[in-house]
Amino acid sequence: MKDIVKTPDATTARDFRDALGRFATGVTIITLTGPDGPAGFTANSFASVSLDPPLVLWSPARSSSRFTTFATAPHYTIHILGLDQFDLIARFGRGGAGFADMAPEVSPEGSPILPDALARFDCAQHATHDGGDHLIILGRVLRFTLREGAPLLFSQGAYGGFQHGG
């Protein structure tokens, strides 16, 4: 099958989004304590940036109702979800219960910690950069945790995962 070449513009926005969706990503939940208490945000826009200094990035949408809270947070925690944590997507997605009925532990900087994440990064905001309809937030990793397990993945509008082979 021959590739169809398109230029990203208003008429190809859906196709552009679909093309980006061909890249499978992990699923994260970013947490912090804001003016209204603990908050969480489901995101797949996470990437490693640097080992020295230890930097990671994530990118919240400017259209999010909680954008300002997350964009200005001096500290936050990024949780990489395991395949066994699928239920957290809805809990921390738009309209989800979030931290209602939860009493999470907190990082030394005050960010809520979700138990059993595949990996967790406690971060201090390092820098922000314009990213169009998103903001690119660089975080300096203060500490991290990790455990064994299969990652939760997102690709082409669906969630799934894979088991590591022996």
C-alpha positions in Angstrom: 0.0 0.0 0.0 1.4 3.4 -1.0 1.8 6.1 1.6 -0.6 9.1 1.3 1.3 12.3 1.9 -0.6 15.1 3.6 0.2 18.5 5.0 -1.0 19.3 8.5 -3.7 22.0 8.4 -7.3 22.5 9.5 -8.6 20.1 6.8 -6.3 17.2 7.9 -6.4 17.7 11.7 -8.1 14.4 12.3 -5.7 12.5 10.0 -2.7 14.2 11.7 -4.0 13.1 15.1 -4.5 9.6 13.8 -1.0 9.6 12.5 0.4 10.6 15.9 -1.7 7.9 17.4 0.3 5.3 15.6 3.1 5.9 18.2 2.3 3.8 21.2 2.8 5.6 24.5 2.8 4.8 28.1 0.1 6.1 30.4 0.9 8.4 33.3 -1.0 10.2 36.0 0.6 13.5 37.2 -0.4 14.5 40.8 0.1 17.6 42.9 -1.4 19.4 45.8 -3.0 22.6 44.5 -5.1 25.4 45.9 -8.1 23.1 46.0 -6.3 20.1 47.5 -4.9 17.0 45.8 -5.3 16.7 42.1 -4.5 14.2 39.4 -4.2 14.4 35.6 -4.1 11.5 33.1 -1.5 12.1 30.4 0.4 10.2 27.8 2.6 13.1 26.8 5.6 12.1 28.9 9.2 11.6 27.8 12.7 11.3 29.2 14.9 14.3 28.4 18.3 14.1 30.2 20.2 11.8 32.6 22.5 14.6 33.7 20.7 16.6 35.1 17.8 14.1 35.5 15.0 15.8 33.5 11.6 14.5 32.2 8.9 16.3 30.4 5.1 16.2 30.1 2.7 18.5 28.2 -0.8 19.5 29.5 -3.3 20.9 27.1 -4.0 24.6 27.5 -7.8 23.7 27.1 -7.8 21.7 30.3 -9.9 23.2 33.1 -7.0 22.5 35.5 -4.3 23.8 33.2 -3.2 26.7 35.4 -2.9 24.6 38.5 -0.6 22.1 36.7 1.3 24.6 34.7 2.3 26.7 37.7 2.9 23.9 40.2 6.4 24.0 41.7 6.4 20.3 42.5 4.5 17.3 41.1 4.7 13.5 40.8 4.6 11.5 37.6 3.3 7.9 37.9 3.8 5.5 35.1 0.9 3.0 35.1 1.2 -0.7 35.0 -1.2 -2.8 33.0 -2.9 -3.8 36.3 -3.8 -0.1 37.0 -6.2 0.4 34.1 -9.0 1.5 36.6 -7.0 4.7 37.4 -7.5 6.1 33.9 -11.2 6.8 34.4 -10.7 7.9 38.0 -8.3 10.6 36.9 -9.7 11.4 33.5 -12.2 14.2 32.8 -15.1 14.0 35.2 -13.5 11.2 37.2 -13.5 10.9 41.0 -9.9 11.8 41.3 -8.8 11.7 45.0 -12.3 11.6 46.4 -12.5 8.9 49.0 -8.7 8.4 49.0 -6.2 9.3 51.6 -2.9 9.1 49.7 0.5 9.3 51.1 2.4 12.4 50.0 5.9 13.0 48.7 8.3 15.2 50.9 7.2 18.1 48.6 3.5 17.4 49.3 2.4 15.7 46.0 0.0 12.8 46.4 1.4 9.4 45.7 -0.6 6.7 44.0 0.5 3.2 45.3 2.0 0.5 43.1 2.9 2.6 40.0 5.3 0.9 37.6 7.6 3.9 38.1 7.2 7.2 40.0 9.1 10.4 39.6 8.9 13.2 42.2 9.8 16.4 40.3 10.5 20.1 40.8 9.4 22.3 37.9 12.6 23.1 36.0 11.3 25.1 33.0 8.3 25.6 30.7 8.2 26.1 27.0 5.5 27.1 24.5 4.1 24.0 22.8 1.2 25.4 20.7 -2.0 24.2 22.2 0.0 22.5 25.0 2.7 23.7 27.4 5.9 21.7 27.6 6.9 21.3 31.3 10.4 20.1 32.1 10.7 18.6 35.5 13.9 17.9 37.5 13.6 14.5 39.0 14.3 14.6 42.8 13.7 10.9 43.4 12.2 7.9 41.7 10.8 4.4 42.4 10.3 1.4 40.1 8.8 -2.1 40.3 8.5 -5.0 37.9 5.4 -5.3 35.8 3.9 -4.8 32.3 3.3 -1.3 31.2 -0.2 0.1 30.3 0.0 1.5 26.8 -2.2 3.8 24.6 -2.2 3.6 20.8 -4.8 4.5 18.1 -7.4 5.4 20.7 -7.2 2.2 22.7 -5.5 1.0 25.9 -3.6 -2.3 26.2 -0.3 -3.7 27.0 2.1 -6.5 26.5 3.9 -9.0 28.7 7.7 -9.3 28.5 8.9 -12.5 26.9 11.2 -14.9 28.8 
